[in-house]
Amino acid sequence: MTLTTILWIIWGVILIIGSARNEKKNTHTPLKSTKNWLFTAGAIFMLMYAILWYVQDNSSIFFIFLEGFVLIACILMMLDTDDSFDVRFLGSLWLVLIATSLAISMSTDTLRFISGLIAIALGYTFKPCTLRRDAALTIGSILIVIFSFIGDNRIFFWINIFFAFFSAFYRMKHAIEKK
């Protein structure tokens, strides 16, 4: 088993545990949220994976940019920046990533992946226990599921199926609690 595979497995397990974890409504400080720490740890492992994959297999450096984007979202999440700032800032980065993707002639399917990542990144940064956060995480992971299915990447597909399931579950749970 290679180091890239080990990093991939660690990232997948952290992401599934993080998505399955219920957020506590009284967690006002993002730094005190176990779920946020799991998302951040997952982003760090995924960035390490992307860098190692690039170095060992000469993969696209664009994947490193995408994973760096997710880590930036985690930093914004932990800093508890205002949601409107997060939308403007991450939306600007999203446009840069789309333009870069089109410039280096990546497939239009990659746009689905990038859009899924922006939704997940926004979901990370939105306030916990909100419909907005759960919806963004659900939509983003569904877009990545579709991308992974078309690209025949079964590991990424199944990890994001679990992520989509738990995000949708908490979206429904929080909607019911609000009534």
C-alpha positions as CSV (number, residue, x, y, z in Angstrom):
1,M,0.0,0.0,0.0
2,T,1.5,3.4,-1.0
3,L,1.6,6.5,1.1
4,T,-0.9,8.2,-1.3
5,T,-3.4,5.3,-0.7
6,I,-2.9,5.6,3.1
7,L,-3.5,9.4,3.0
8,W,-6.6,8.8,0.8
9,I,-8.0,6.3,3.3
10,I,-7.3,8.5,6.3
11,W,-9.0,11.4,4.5
12,G,-12.0,9.3,3.6
13,V,-12.5,8.0,7.2
14,I,-12.1,11.5,8.7
15,L,-14.6,13.0,6.2
16,I,-17.2,10.3,6.8
17,I,-16.8,10.6,10.6
18,G,-17.0,14.4,10.3
19,S,-20.1,14.3,8.2
20,A,-21.8,11.7,10.4
21,R,-21.1,13.8,13.5
22,N,-24.1,15.9,14.8
23,E,-23.3,19.5,15.4
24,K,-24.3,20.9,18.8
25,K,-26.5,24.0,18.5
26,N,-24.7,25.6,21.4
27,T,-21.3,25.5,19.7
28,H,-20.9,29.2,19.0
29,T,-17.2,29.0,18.6
30,P,-16.0,27.1,15.5
31,L,-12.8,26.2,17.3
32,K,-14.8,24.2,19.8
33,S,-16.6,22.2,17.2
34,T,-15.3,18.6,16.7
35,K,-17.1,18.5,13.3
36,N,-15.2,21.6,12.1
37,W,-11.9,20.1,13.3
38,L,-12.6,16.9,11.5
39,F,-13.4,18.8,8.3
40,T,-10.2,20.8,8.7
41,A,-8.1,17.6,9.3
42,G,-9.7,16.0,6.3
43,A,-8.8,19.0,4.2
44,I,-5.2,18.9,5.4
45,F,-4.9,15.2,4.6
46,M,-6.5,15.7,1.1
47,L,-4.1,18.5,0.3
48,M,-1.1,16.3,1.4
49,Y,-2.6,13.5,-0.9
50,A,-2.9,15.9,-3.8
51,I,0.7,17.1,-3.4
52,L,2.0,13.6,-3.1
53,W,0.0,12.4,-6.0
54,Y,1.3,15.3,-8.1
55,V,5.0,14.5,-7.1
56,Q,4.7,10.7,-7.5
57,D,2.4,10.4,-10.5
58,N,2.8,13.7,-12.2
59,S,-0.9,14.4,-11.9
60,S,-2.4,17.8,-12.6
61,I,-1.3,20.6,-10.3
62,F,-4.8,21.9,-10.6
63,F,-5.9,19.3,-8.1
64,I,-3.5,20.9,-5.6
65,F,-5.2,24.3,-6.2
66,L,-8.6,22.8,-5.7
67,E,-7.6,21.1,-2.4
68,G,-5.9,24.3,-1.3
69,F,-9.2,26.1,-2.0
70,V,-11.0,23.7,0.4
71,L,-8.3,24.4,3.1
72,I,-8.9,28.1,2.7
73,A,-12.6,27.5,3.3
74,C,-11.6,25.6,6.5
75,I,-9.5,28.5,7.7
76,L,-12.5,30.9,7.1
77,M,-14.7,28.4,8.9
78,M,-12.4,28.3,11.9
79,L,-12.0,32.1,11.9
80,D,-15.8,32.4,11.9
81,T,-15.8,35.0,9.2
82,D,-19.1,36.5,8.2
83,D,-21.2,34.4,5.7
84,S,-21.5,37.3,3.2
85,F,-17.7,37.7,3.2
86,D,-17.3,34.0,2.7
87,V,-19.7,34.0,-0.3
88,R,-18.0,36.9,-2.0
89,F,-14.4,35.7,-1.3
90,L,-15.0,32.0,-2.2
91,G,-17.2,33.0,-5.2
92,S,-14.3,35.0,-6.5
93,L,-11.9,32.1,-6.1
94,W,-14.5,29.8,-7.7
95,L,-14.5,32.1,-10.8
96,V,-10.7,32.0,-10.9
97,L,-10.7,28.2,-10.7
98,I,-13.4,27.9,-13.4
99,A,-11.3,30.2,-15.7
100,T,-8.1,28.3,-15.0
101,S,-9.9,25.0,-15.7
102,L,-11.1,26.2,-19.0
103,A,-7.7,27.7,-19.9
104,I,-5.9,24.5,-19.3
105,S,-8.5,22.6,-21.4
106,M,-9.9,20.5,-18.6
107,S,-13.2,18.7,-19.5
108,T,-16.5,20.4,-18.8
109,D,-17.1,17.6,-16.3
110,T,-14.4,19.2,-14.2
111,L,-16.7,22.2,-13.9
112,R,-19.1,20.0,-12.0
113,F,-16.4,18.9,-9.6
114,I,-15.3,22.5,-9.1
115,S,-18.9,23.6,-8.5
116,G,-19.3,20.8,-6.0
117,L,-16.2,21.9,-4.2
118,I,-17.4,25.5,-4.0
119,A,-20.7,24.3,-2.5
120,I,-18.9,22.2,0.0
121,A,-16.4,25.0,0.8
122,L,-19.3,27.4,1.4
123,G,-21.1,24.8,3.5
124,Y,-17.9,24.5,5.7
125,T,-17.9,28.3,6.2
126,F,-21.6,28.8,6.9
127,K,-22.8,28.9,10.5
128,P,-23.3,25.5,12.1
129,C,-26.8,23.9,12.5
130,T,-28.3,26.0,9.7
131,L,-30.3,24.8,6.7
132,R,-27.9,26.9,4.5
133,R,-24.9,24.9,5.7
134,D,-26.5,21.5,5.4
135,A,-28.0,22.3,1.9
136,A,-24.6,23.5,0.6
137,L,-22.8,20.4,1.9
138,T,-25.5,18.2,0.4
139,I,-25.6,19.8,-3.1
140,G,-21.8,20.0,-3.2
141,S,-21.4,16.3,-2.4
142,I,-24.1,15.3,-4.9
143,L,-22.2,17.2,-7.6
144,I,-19.0,15.4,-6.7
145,V,-20.9,12.1,-6.6
146,I,-22.0,12.7,-10.2
147,F,-18.5,13.7,-11.3
148,S,-17.0,10.6,-9.6
149,F,-19.5,8.3,-11.1
150,I,-18.9,9.6,-14.6
151,G,-15.1,9.5,-14.0
152,D,-15.4,6.0,-12.7
153,N,-13.7,6.9,-9.4
154,R,-15.5,4.5,-7.0
155,I,-13.7,5.4,-3.8
156,F,-14.4,9.1,-4.2
157,F,-17.9,8.2,-5.3
158,W,-18.7,6.2,-2.2
159,I,-17.1,8.6,0.2
160,N,-19.2,11.4,-1.2
161,I,-22.3,9.2,-1.2
162,F,-21.9,8.9,2.6
163,F,-21.1,12.6,2.9
164,A,-24.3,13.5,0.9
165,F,-26.4,11.2,2.9
166,F,-25.3,12.6,6.3
167,S,-25.5,16.2,5.1
168,A,-29.1,15.6,3.8
169,F,-30.0,13.8,7.0
170,Y,-28.9,16.7,9.1
171,R,-30.6,19.2,6.7
172,M,-33.9,17.4,7.3
173,K,-33.2,17.1,11.0
174,H,-32.5,20.8,11.4
175,A,-35.5,21.7,9.3
176,I,-37.8,19.6,11.6
177,E,-36.2,21.1,14.7
178,K,-36.8,24.6,13.4
179,K,-40.6,24.0,13.2
